[in-house]
Structure formats: structure tokens, C-alpha cells
């Protein structure tokens, strides 16, 4: 293990997408093109065309967002493997990014991952009628305070912590009425800010149970393999015990909060000295600064970023 860089990989989730994402990788590297081709064949749809020429509105539809971000992220990882020889110490992914991490680890086949994510998006969107759910980011309150706000607002409708992103940012999710009441209660409790998020469904709360129930048999049918490196699960903030538990963990993830700060701190405890965001955007790099300002980080989704990745990986090894 002494020659393995002490690098933790971070794979992005929704809100990291943008039109044109992944095109530079696709055009520059055969390894990236192969990932796009495999994903397109699995879905019977040209994923490259959707990523490169899709509008913001098309990419915001969760049944498109999830397979597109996944494909770009896995393509970026394959390039890092081939061009920079990256062998990570561990990995985690934010929500759908956990699937990217599992594919990178070798636990889940790419084709099955992209098909599952297309259905995951459809099932999550279909679990709650459009307009009936909401999510909001609360800044300036502790988790305990947010839990109290949600509990006291639950008479108006379901509302629960959904993303524990680090620092003083916590995202809540639930019915439109429940979230509105919780935002008002959070303001009264001293929140610095409350921001309604432009999402199409209330992700990572108990309202997603119909989606979890529909996805469960599909996850159980996946041809799982042993993980080549540890992946830290959103729902627990702990590593997957083995591939045998993967399906159940991913089912729970749909209805559980994303414990992102716990995931990052767990990776640090495992020995990660630096972090690499693999895929579109730099959302997770921003969250990392909230959690641990001392942790060096880089992001990779374009050829011109490869040298910074090599420098980062070359500077941090397990002792």
C-alpha cells in the first residue's frame, strides 16, 4: 500500500450538470469515448448528444440528469486511470454519485449502473406529483436545531433533513407545505438564510419510499462484484461492508439523508490526505472547503486539468 496515493475520490450528484459536459474528454481520450458508447448502448439513446447538445431544461430532468452525470463522471475516472495511473485510497459520491463511485470501484457494471440511474430518476420523479414536493437549504442552524424545526413543522406536512452538506448548510426535503412551514420556523429559530431549491421532486426523504420500493428488485438483480477500494455510503457515513450489502444500502439511500460531512470525515479517518472531484462541476470541492479547509483538492473533467491532478496525486502517499 506504500505506493498508493492517499487520494479520496468525490463523485458529484445533481446540480453539477451543464450543457456540453464531458465533450472535451470525449474528443480527447478513447477511454472516455468508450464509456459514452457503452452507456448509449445500454440505454438505447445517444448519451453524448444529450450531454453535449442538451438544453439546461433537458439536463435538469432527473431521468436525464442522473445517467448523464454518471456517464461523464465514469468517463473522467477511466481517463484518470489510463492517463494518470490514479489508484484511489477510497471514494464517495453525493447521491447519484455513489453509483459512479461503485462503478469506479468495480462493484457495479457500467451498463447496469446507467440503466438503474435512468429508472431511479423516473421513479423518484414519479413518487410525488410535480409541485407537491419541495427542498430548501437552511444556513446557520445546527443539525439538532434543524431536526427540531422539522419536527415542529411536521403538522403541516412531511419535512425532514435531506442533505447534511457540511458547515452550517443543511438541506430539508418534503411536502411543499411542510418545507414552507419549516423555512418559516427556521427563520424564527435564527437561521441566517433559507433558500428554496429548483428541484423537480423532494429527494432523500420518506416521500421517496415508492421509488425505493420500485428500485429494490432491480438493485438486487445487479451482478455485483468485490470492491477494489472502499466506498463510503451516504446513508451511514461508513464504508460498504461488502458488495453483498450494496443493493440494500442503495435502497436505503433513496429515503435517507445524504450524510456528506460524515462521508468526508470518514475518508479522512481512513487516511485520505487529499481529494479529487471526478466529474462535472466543482460543487463538492466547495462543500469540502466548508468541511475541512486544510484538505488539498483538485477537480477533473477536462484535459487541461490533468496536470493539476498528477501534481496532487504525486504529493500525497500513504506512509
N, C-alpha and C positions, 0 to 999 in steps of 0.2 A: 504493500500500500504506500510505501515511501515515495514513489514516483508519481502518485496520482495527485493532480492539483486539487487543493481543498476548496473546490468551487461548488456552490449550490446553484442549481438552475431554477429559474422562476418563469412559469408559462402563463401568459395573460388570458384574461376572460373577456366578457362582453364590455363594451365601451372602448376597447383598444382598436377597433376596426376603422379603416379609412379606404376610400376608393384608390385603387392602384396598389394595394398592399401585396407585397411578395413579388412584384413584377421584376424588380432588379435581380433578385435571387434566381427567379425562374429563367431569366435571359442569360445569366452569367454561369450557372452551375448545372451540369447534368443531374446531379443528385437531387437538386430541388425540382427540376422538371419531372423526374421520375415520381416524386411524391404527388405532384399535381395530377399526373397521368393516372396513378393508382387510385387516388381519391375520386377523380372524374369517372373512372371505370366502375368503381364501387357504387356510385350514386346514379350512374347513367345521365350525368349532367356535366357540362364543362365548367368546373370549379375555377379554372384560370380566368375564363371570361367573366365570371361573376365577381371575382376578386379584383380584376384589373379594370373592368368597364362597368361594373355595377354602380348604381347611384347610391348616395348616402341612405336614401329611403329603403332601397332594396337590401342593403347590407345591414340595416337596423332591424329587419325582420328576423326574429330569433332563430327561425328554421334555416335561414341563410347565414346569420352571424356565426352560429356555433360551428358548422362544418368549415366555414371559410377561415376563421381564426385558427382553428385546429390545423387545417392543411398548411397554412403559412408557417405556423409555429413548428410543426414537424419537419417541414422543408428546411427551415432555418437550422434546426437541430442536426439534420442529416449533413448539411453543409459544414457545420462546426465539427462534426465527427470526421469528415473526409479532409477538410482543408486545414483545420487547426488541431486535429487529434484530441479534441476535448473528451475526457473521460470524467464525468462529474462524480463528486462525492455523494450527492443526494439531490433531490428535486422536489418541487411542489408546484401546483398550478392553481390559479384562482378560478373556482367554479368549473367551467368547461375546460379550463387549462389543466385540471387534474387528469383529464383524459389524454391530453398531449404529453404530460409527464409519464403516464403509464405506457403509452406507445413508445416514447423515447427509452424507457427502461426495459423494453422488450416484453412486458407483461401482456399487452393487448395488441393484436394485429391492426395495422393501419386501416385496412378496408373495413373491418368490423367497427373500429372506432369512429370513422366518419359516418357510417350508416347509423350507428347508435345516436350520434350527436344530432343528425338531421331529425330523427324521431324524438329525441329529447326536447329539441326546440319546439316541435309540433305539439308534443304532449303538454309541455309547460305552458305554451300559449293557449291551448285548449282547456286547461284546468280551470281557468277563471275567465268569464266573459270580458271582452275588451271594455275598459273604462270602469270595471268594478273593483280592480285592484290598484295598488299604488306602492311606491317605495320612496323613502326620503332619507337624506343624510343629515344626521344631527352632529353638530360640533360643540365641544365644550362641556360635555357631560361624561361622567364615569359610566362604566357598564352597569354598575348597580343602580345608578340614577335612571339610566335608560330602561332597565328592566322594571323599575318601579313605575315609570311613566307609561310603559306598555301595559302593565298590569292594571293600572288605574284607568286607562283608556279603553280597555277591552269590552266595556259595556256598549261601546259604540260600534264594535266590530273587531275582527281578528287583527292584531298588530303585535309583531314580535321582532326582536333583534335579528338581523339577517346577515350583515357583513361586519365583522369586528376587524376593521382595517388597520388599526394601529393609531397611536397617538390619541387624540381626542375625537376621532371620527368614527361614528357607528352608524350603519345604515339600518333602517327599520323597514319592514315589509308587512303587507296585509291588505285588508279591505280598504277601499278609498276612504270610508267614514272613519275606520279605526286609525289609519295613518294621519288623517287630518286632525283628529282629536289628540293624538299623541304629539303632533307638532305643536299644537297649542299648549298642551301640558308641559312640553319640553321648554318652551319659551318662558313659561311661568316658573319653571324649575331652575332657570338661569342659563339655558343653552345660549351659546354665542351666535348660533345660526342654524336655521333649518332650511333645507333645500329639497324640494320635490324633484325626483329624478325622471328623465324622459324615457321610461321603460314601458314595454308593452304588456307586462304581467308582473305580479308580486312574487318574485323569485325567493327561494330559500326560506319559506315559511310553511306552516301546516296546510295552507290552502293548496299547496302543490302535491298533496297526497294522491289525488287521482293520477297525476303524471308519474309519480313514483310507482304506483301500482301497475300502470301500463308498461313501464320500462323494466320492471323487475324481471320478468321471464326472459326478456331479450338480453339483459346483462348476464343472467345465469347461463344462457346458451353460448356465450363467448368462449372461444378456445384460449383460455388463459395459460400463460407460461410464467416461469420463475422470473422475478425482477432482477435485473443486472446491477441495479443500485437502488437504495431506499427511496421511496416516495412517501412524503408526509401528507396525510389526509386532512382535508378541510374540516370535516365534521368532528374530528377528535384532536387535531394538532399533534398526532402521533404517527409513526411510520406504519405502513401496511404490514401486518404480521407475516403474510404470505399472499400469493396470488389466489389462494382458495377463499380468502375473505373478501376479495376485491368487489365482487358483484354486490354483496350486502352493504359494503361501505359506500358504494356509489349510489345505491338506492337511498340510504340514509342522508346522503349529501343533499339530495333534492329538497328535503323538508327541514334541513338543519342549517344553522348559521355557518357562514364561512369564517372560521377562526384563523384569519390570516396572520395576525400578530403572533399567535401561538405557533403557527407553522414556521414562520421565520425564526423565532426564538428557538424552536426545536432544532432547526437546521444548524443554527449557531452552536447549540449544545452538542450536536453530532460532530462538530469540527469544521464546519464551513467558515472560511476566513474571508471569502468574497463571493459576490453574487453576480449572475449573468441572466438578464432578462432575454428570453428567446422567443421572438415573435413580434407581431406588430405593436407599435406604440411604446410608450415609456411610463405607463400608469403604475406598474409595480415598482419601478425604480423610485417614483415619487413616494409611494407608500413606504418603501424601505427606509427612506430618509426620516419619515415620521417615527419609525420603529427603532432604528439603530443608525444614528448619524455617522458612526465610526466605521460602518461596513463599506468597503470599497465595492463598486458596482459598475457594470457596463451593460449595454443593450445591443442586441444583434438582430437586424432584419434587412441589411443591405451590404453589398460587397465592401463599401468604403469603411464599414465598421469592423472589419475582420482584424485589422492590425491592433486596434484597441483591445479586442478580445484576446489576441495572442499575448499582448503585454500583461493583461490582467491574469490570465491563466499561468503565465510564466513566473509571476511574482509570488504565488501562494501555493505552497506544497505542504502536505502533511509531514510532520516531523516524527 
